[in-house]
């Protein structure tokens, strides 16, 4: 089961990476070259997550982590800080950092990356059917919150890494905190968080280099406004409104 699951996850990363390389737009200027080295960290995270799945070590880690935070620990902060890197992408320009993309293409990258990540995560949740540590449902693996946070942290990194490396990297602090809180809230095992982080990071990298619709223009006199908002409730995710004036 683990071998098949890892093969599926690894194949997804390789397929998307190859698709990006073969589907590049000639008019788009790419300053960076995507290579297998970009996927070393995501692959290690996914591999470790899959290796821990349904093991005694995974259960022992959960017990130790819960003892550290306290068995009665609960916070809803993880529902919000998973979206912190999105806010950072939009705020960077106003903090004096130079982004790679304008507001519209930042929004497109965010929407496309989160759509790809969400599809991959929920497909795996239904395929694996792992029960959560708190026994609330069977959608534990992988962690969607963590995948969301790392997807947008990767987008943030590639958006500002040439302007300010510290600011570009700061999104991963929020992403790591999100994963830690999912474990502390007894909603996910370590395996779920590691796999979610790997999937999210890979998706963010792919979309950052792919930069869909980069060559899209809407005319000199047209203005485009966009708004990204988190959806929190029974279904947690992201929505977007794009308007042409």
N, C-alpha and C positions, 0 to 999 in steps of 0.2 A: 504493500500500500504506500509506504513512504517513498520507495523508489519510483513508483508511477507518479506520485504527487510531485516529487522533485523534478522529474523529467518534464511534467506538464508546465511547471513554473519556469524552469530554465528555458524550455522551448519557447515559451511566451516572450521572455526577455530577448532571446536571440532573434526571434521572428520580427519583433517590433524594431529591434536595432537594425536589422537588414532592410526592413521596409523603409526605414528612415533614410538609409544611405542610398537606396535605389529610387526614391521618390522625391529627391531634392529638386527644387525649382531653380533653373539656370539664372533667373534674374535676382535670386536671393544671394546676398553676400554673406558667407559663413566665415567668421574669423577663427572658429575652432573646428577641429576635426574629431568626429566621433570615432572611438576605437573600443576594442574589447576592454581596455584598461578602465574605462569609465564604469564598467559593470562589475568590477572585482568586488567592491564593497557591497553592492546590492546582492550579488550572488552568494557571498559569504553569509550575509544576514538570512537569506532565504534558506540556504543549506543548513545552517545551524537551527533555524526554526523548525524545519522539517525533521531534522535528526532528533530533536527533543520531543516531538509530537508523540503523545501517548506513552511516555516513558516514566519510570519511577523518579528519575532526576527532575523532570518537569514538575511533578507533584511536590517533591521535596523543596524545590525552589519556591513554589507558590506558598508553601507553609512558612518557610523562613521569611519571605518578603511580607507576608501578612502579619507575622509576629513583629516584624520591624515597624510597620506602619500602625499596627493595632487591629485586632479582629473586628472592631466596631467602626473602623475608619470609613468615612464616606464623604465625597465631595463631588460637586457637579462642575468643577473647574475644567476638567478634561473635555467637557462638551464645548467649551469656549476657546481655550488656548490652542486647540487643533487648528483654528482659523487665524491665529496670530500672524503666521507668515504671509497670508493673503493681505492683511492690513499693511504689513511691512513693505510688500511689493509696491503698493500704491503710495505709501508715505515716503519712501526713499527719496524721491525727487524733491520733495518739500523739505527734506532734511539736508539737502545739499549734495546728494549722491547722483551720479549720472546713470540712468537706466539704459539698457540696450534697446528697449522697445518703447513705443509710445503707449498711451493709456489703452487704446483700442486693442493693440496686439498683446498687451499684457493680459487683458481680459479674455481674449480668444485663447491664449495659452492656458490660462487658469481653467476655463470651461472645458476645453478639450482634454487636458491632463486629468482633471477630476472625473470626467466621463469615462475615460479609458480605465483609470484606476478603480472606479466604482464598479464597472462591469467585471473586471478581473476579480475583485475582492468578493463580490456577492456570488459570482459563479463558483468560486472556491468554497465559500461558506455553505452553499447548498450541496456541493459535491462531497465535502469532507464530513459535515454534520457533527462536528465536535461539540460536546456539551460544555457550557460555560462553567467556571469554577463555582459560581453561585447557583447553578442548576436552573437558571431562568429560561434558557432555550438552548438550541443545538447549533448556534451560529457563532461559535467562539473563534474558529480558525479561518482566516487570519483576522487581525484587529483592524477594523475599518477606520476607527478614530486615528490610530497610529499611521495607517497608510495615507489618510488625508493629510495629516500634519507633515509627513515626510515628502509627499508629493509637492506640496506648496513650498516647503523649505528648500527643496532642490530647485524649484523654479526661481525662488528668491536668490539662491546662490548664483545661478548662471545669469540672472538679470543684473547683478551688481558686483560680481567678483572682480571685474576689471576696474571698478570705481573705488570700492572700499571692501576689502576682504573680510574685515571684522564684522561689518554690518551684514554682508552677504551670508556669512556663516551663522549669524545669530539665530536664524530661524530653526536651526537644528537643535538649539537649546529648548525651544518651545516644543519641538517634535519629540525630543527625548523625554521631556517632562510629561507630555501627553501619554506616551507609552508607559511610563512609570506609574502614573495615576490610574491607568486602566488596570494594571496589576493590583495596585493598592486598593482599588474599589472592588476587587475580586470579580471583575468582569472578563479578565483574560489571563491566560497562562503566559509565561515567558516566551514559549514557542510562537504563540499568536502574535505577540508584539514584534518579535524579531522578523518574522515573515512579512508582517504588515509594513514594517519599516523598509525592508528590501524591495517589496513590490512598489511602494510609494516612491522611493528614491529612484528606481529604474524608470518609472513612468515620467517623473519630473525631468530626468536627464534626457530621455527620448524626445519629449515635447519641446524642451528648451533648444535642442539642436535642430529639430524638425521645423519649429517655429511656423505652424500652419498659417496659411493666408498672409504671409509676410509681404507679398507683393500686391496685396489687395489695396485698391484706392477707391475713393468715393467721390472724386471730383474736388476741384480747388475750393469751391464755395460751400461744400457740405461739411457740416460738423457732426462728429459722432460722440455720443455720450454713452457710458455704460455703467452699470451698477451691479456689483456682486454682493450677495447676501447669504448668510448662513440660514439653514432651515433646521430648527431644533424642536423636537417634539417626539411623536411616535416614530417619525422618520427623520433621521439626521443626515443632512447633506448640504448642497450648495445650489443656489439659483442665480440666474443672471438676467438682466434686462439691458438690451442694447437698442439705442434709438438713433436714427439718422434725421438730422434737421436740414 
